[in-house]
């Protein structure tokens, strides 16, 4: 009888381990939020992710669009605040006074 070679053992191990990297089937849940499964940002494995339930109850496209707009606006404000911190900590201060009592921008760290 012919014994299996090392090459065939390696190939069998590779084929067997490939199943570990195959995508697992994701169960679909039926809810009113399925209306937003195709929106930008909904991606596997979570799909449409609403952890706080802000769209539970009266779910309309108008409410969804409003919440998305507000989220983007707040994200941009946070980015500007972070950039302001980095620039100020880097030593760049605006010229002039920050208030009418004469406190300059340089007087704050």
C-alpha positions in Angstrom: 0.0 0.0 0.0 1.1 3.5 -0.8 1.6 5.9 2.2 0.4 9.5 1.9 3.2 11.9 1.3 3.9 15.1 3.3 2.6 17.2 0.4 -0.8 15.6 0.5 -1.0 16.0 4.3 -0.2 19.7 4.0 -2.8 20.2 1.2 -5.4 18.4 3.3 -4.6 20.5 6.3 -4.9 23.7 4.3 -8.2 22.7 2.7 -9.6 21.8 6.2 -8.4 25.1 7.8 -9.9 27.2 4.9 -13.4 26.5 6.4 -12.4 28.5 9.5 -12.1 31.6 7.3 -15.4 31.2 5.4 -18.0 33.8 6.3 -20.6 32.6 8.8 -24.2 32.9 7.8 -25.8 35.9 9.4 -29.4 35.5 10.6 -31.8 38.2 9.4 -34.2 39.7 11.9 -37.5 41.2 10.9 -38.1 44.7 12.3 -39.0 48.2 11.2 -35.2 48.9 11.1 -34.8 46.7 8.0 -36.0 49.7 6.0 -32.5 51.2 6.6 -30.4 48.1 5.9 -29.3 49.5 2.5 -28.2 52.9 3.9 -24.6 54.0 3.7 -22.7 52.7 6.6 -24.7 49.5 7.2 -22.3 46.7 6.8 -21.9 43.1 8.0 -21.8 41.6 10.5 -24.0 44.2 12.3 -26.0 45.6 9.4 -27.9 48.7 10.5 -26.6 49.4 14.1 -28.9 51.4 16.4 -27.6 50.7 19.9 -29.6 53.3 21.7 -32.9 52.6 19.9 -33.2 56.1 18.6 -35.2 54.9 15.6 -37.6 52.7 17.5 -41.3 53.5 17.3 -42.1 56.1 14.7 -39.4 55.4 12.1 -39.5 57.7 9.1 -36.9 58.5 6.4 -37.1 62.2 7.5 -36.2 61.3 11.1 -33.3 59.0 9.9 -32.0 61.8 7.7 -32.1 64.3 10.5 -30.3 62.0 13.0 -27.6 61.3 10.3 -27.2 65.0 9.6 -26.8 65.8 13.4 -24.3 63.0 13.8 -22.1 64.2 11.0 -22.3 67.8 12.3 -21.3 66.7 15.8 -18.4 64.6 14.4 -17.1 67.7 12.5 -17.3 69.8 15.6 -15.3 67.2 17.6 -12.7 67.1 14.8 -12.3 70.9 15.0 -12.0 70.7 18.8 -9.3 68.1 18.6 -7.4 70.1 16.0 -7.7 73.2 18.3 -6.2 71.2 21.2 -3.3 69.9 19.1 -2.5 73.3 17.6 -2.7 75.1 21.0 -0.6 72.4 22.8 1.9 72.7 19.9 2.5 76.3 21.0 0.5 78.2 18.4 -1.7 80.8 20.0 -4.0 83.4 18.3 -2.9 87.0 18.6 -5.0 89.5 20.6 -7.3 89.3 23.6 -9.8 86.5 24.4 -12.1 88.8 26.4 -12.6 92.5 27.2 -10.7 92.3 30.5 -7.4 92.1 28.6 -6.6 88.3 29.0 -4.6 87.3 25.9 -4.8 83.9 24.2 -1.2 83.4 25.2 -2.2 83.6 28.9 -4.0 80.2 28.7 -2.0 77.0 28.3 
